[in-house]
Amino acid sequence: MSVVRSVNNWIAYRRTVAELGRLDRRALQDIGITRDEIHAFARTTATR
């Protein structure tokens, strides 16, 4: 994996964590994740 791709994945991961972290419990429940699952969800989506 190139350095640029790694950096872009890291940026996408941090952005996803930040955006999901701003949501309340109910909004997270609507999309099917819990607060405990935010980091795992961000990891899987950032590498797509």
KALIN-V931333 format. One record per residue. N is the residue number from 0. RES is the residue in one letter. SS is DSSP state (h for helix, s for strand, l for the rest). PHI is phi as a letter, one per 30 degrees, with the letter a starting at -180 (none if undefined). D_FIRST is the distance of its C-alpha to the first C-alpha in whole Angstrom. Layout:
n;res;ss;phi;d_first
N;RES;SS;PHI;D_FIRST
N;RES;SS;PHI;D_FIRST
//
This chain:
n;res;ss;phi;d_first
0;M;l;none;0
1;S;l;d;4
2;V;h;d;7
3;V;h;d;8
4;R;h;d;7
5;S;h;d;7
6;V;h;d;10
7;N;h;d;11
8;N;h;d;11
9;W;h;d;13
10;I;h;d;15
11;A;h;d;16
12;Y;h;d;16
13;R;h;d;19
14;R;h;d;20
15;T;h;d;21
16;V;h;d;22
17;A;h;d;24
18;E;h;d;26
19;L;h;d;26
20;G;h;d;28
21;R;l;d;31
22;L;l;d;32
23;D;l;d;35
24;R;h;e;35
25;R;h;d;37
26;A;h;d;34
27;L;h;d;31
28;Q;h;d;34
29;D;h;d;34
30;I;h;c;30
31;G;l;j;30
32;I;l;b;29
33;T;l;c;30
34;R;h;e;30
35;D;h;d;28
36;E;h;c;26
37;I;h;e;24
38;H;h;d;21
39;A;h;d;20
40;F;h;d;21
41;A;h;d;19
42;R;h;d;16
43;T;h;d;16
44;T;h;d;16
45;A;h;d;14
46;T;l;c;11
47;R;l;d;13
//
